[in-house]
Amino acid sequence: MATDSLAGREPLPRIGGVMTVFYYEDVAPAIAFYEHVVGFEKLLDLGWGATFRVAGQSFLTVVDSEGGSQRAIAGPNKGAILSIETDDLAAWRAKLESAGVISLEADLKSGCDGRSIEFHVRDPGDYVVEFFQWLDPPPRWRIQ
């Protein structure tokens, strides 16, 4: 039985945004991918890393593993993905297909127990970038 997880809780202190950080052996191709292929707005370029606005106050920072506090993980299982919710999944798929980054993984498939449809691409460092659209949005998904 589902319960209201907010019942009886005090409000959290203010959060200004959320930042995901990915680490790369060679960050330059990742910077070019997110800026020129995906089209995210680059807000900060430090040379050894860059920060992009994904949406609103959600950000992605890509960092050379020598410039940050963490190190790149070799291989295709990074233990993290960038998951992007959109109401325009077809347009994202067309954009990435025209840029030549759609792979065999990019077939549309069902996700979240049939509540979403999604496709995946891989960035130059082998991180998975998931684009998904809710078919049946969970309650409270949309911020009022």
N, C-alpha and C positions, 0 to 999 in steps of 0.2 A: 504494500500500500504506500503510495507516495505521500510525503508530508511536506508541508511548507517550510523550507529550510530557513526562511527569513523570520518566521514567527519567533518573537521573544528576543531577537538579536538586536544589539545596539548597532547603529550605523558604523561602517568602517571609516577610518580617517580618509581624507580626500586622496584620490589616485589621479594623477595628471595624465597618464597614458600607460601603454604597455609596449615594451621593446623586446623583440626576439633577437638574439645574437648568434650568428653562424660563423665558424672559424674555417679558414682555408690555408692550404700550403701556398697557393698563388691566388691572391685576392683580386687581381686586376680583371680576369675574365668574369668573376662574379659581379663586380661593380658594373661592368659593361652590360651584362645580362639583365640585371635588375633595372638599370637606367634606360637602356636602349631597346631591349627586347620586350621586357614586361612593361616598362614605361612608368615605373614609380618615380616620384619626385625626389631627387637627391637633395637632402637638406644640409649635409655636412660631408666634406671630403677631406680626410686627414692624410691621404697618400697610402697609409697602411690599413685604411678602413674607410667605410662610408656608411652614413645613415640615410635611410629612405623612409618616406611616409607611405605606409600601405593604405591606410584609410583613417580619417579623423585623427585620433590620438594613438593609433597603432603604428609601430615603427619596426623596421628591420635594419639591423646593423650587420654588415659583413666586415670581417676583420682578418688580417693576415695573422697566422698563428704565432708569429714572432712579436706582433705588436699588442697582443691582448693578454688577458690573464689565463686563458685556456689554450689548448692546442687542438689542431685539426685532428679528426678521426679518419683514418684511412678506410676505404671500402664504401660500399653502397648503404650500409646500415649505420646511419648517423645517430640514431636514437632520438631524433627530433625531425619534425616536418613543419613547413609553413603551410597552414591550412587557411584558405581564403574563402569566405562565404560571399556569394554573389547572387543577385536576382537576374543576372544576365550571363549565365553559363555559356550559352551558344556564342555570344560575342567574344568572350575570353578564349574559347576554343578556336574560333576563326582567327583571332589575332595571333595566337601562338602557332597555329598551323601556317599562316602566311609568313611568319618569321622563321619557319623551318625547325621549330623545336618540339613539335609533337612527335612522340615516340609510340611504340606499340603499347606502352602503359597508358596511353592517353585515350583509350576506348572509354566511352561513358559506361559507368557501372553504378549499381545500387550501393548505397552506404547507410550507415546508422540504422541498421535493421529495417531498411526500406523507406526511411524518412527523408533520404536525400539521394541526389544523383551527382556523380563526381567524375573527375579525371585527374590524372597525375602527370607531371613532367619532372624532369631532373635538371637542376641548375649545373653550371660548370664544375662545381665541387662535389657533385653527386647527391646533394640534398634533394629530397622530394618536396615539390611544391604542389599542393592539392588545391583544386578549385572545386567548390561544391555549391549546390543550390538545394535548399530545403523544399521538400514536397509537402511535408507535414511539420512545420516549425514547432519546436518544443515550447511549452508555455513559458512566458516571461523572456523569450529570446530577444525580442525587440525592446530596446530601451525607450521608455515613454518620454 
